[in-house]
């Protein structure tokens, strides 16, 4: 499940295993982007909230590392994946400042 793999990547990063984190996040995004672009795709009700949280945490990590552009890119993907999420919209607003 790419939703869970992305979150695993965030956790790997927080545990200072950056190599594995980069691999997990890249693999997850390579699966997530085409999946969410497919209008017939229905994300898992169990794991899509995990992805939503993971994307927001990853944006925070990027901001902590002074990678504002990467944080904004992450939140832009979150907006595409979760267009109705108030949490994601609020995070996007904070990154505009």
N, C-alpha and C positions, 0 to 999 in steps of 0.2 A: 504494500500500500504506500503510494508516494506521499500521501499526507503524513503518515507516520514517519517515513524516511526523512522528510524535511525536518520534522521536529527532533528526530534523533540527531540530525546534523547540528541543530542549534545546541542540543545538550552536549554533544561531543566538543563543540567549540567552548562551551562554558567549563568543560572539564579539561581544557587546554590541549585537546587532541585535534589541533587545527587541520592537519592533513586529512584525517578521516572526515572531519566536519565539511571541508571543501568538497570532498568526493561525494558524500551523502547529499549535500544540498544541490550540487550540480546534477547528480543523477535524478534526484526528485524533481527538480525544475524541468529537466528534459522530458520527464513523463507528465508533469502537471500542466505545462503550457499547452501541449496539443490536446490533452484530455479536456481541459476547461474550455478550449476553443471549439470543441465539438458540441454542437447544440443538443445532441442526444445524450451527452454524458450526464450522469447523475452521481454526484459525489456521495461517499459513504456518510450516512447520518451519524455514525459513531466516530469517524476520524476527521471529518471536515472541520469541526470546531478545534481540533488539535492543530490542524494546519493554520487556521485563522490566528490562533494564539502564537504559533511558531513564527509566522510571518511578522507579527507585531514585535515579538521578542528579538527577531533577527534585525529588524529595523533599529531597535534600541541598541543592539550590539554594534551595528554599523555607525550609529551616531557616537557611541562611546569611543570608537576608533577614529573618529573624525572623517568618516566616509559618508558625508551628507548625501552625495549623489546616489550612492548605493542604497542608502536608507530610503530615499525617495523612490527609487526604482522598485525596491521591495514593496513599499506601500502601494505603488501603482499596480503591481501584480495583485496585491491583496484586494484592491478596489475592483479589479477585473474578476477575480475569483469570488469575491463576496460583496457584490454591488449594493446589497441591502443592509450591510452591517454598519450600525451606528458607531461601534468601537473603531472600525477601520476608518470610517469617515472622520471621526474625531482625531485619530492619529495623523491622518493626512493633513488636517488643518494645522496641527502643531508643527508639522514639518515645513509648512509654507512660511513660517515666521523666521 
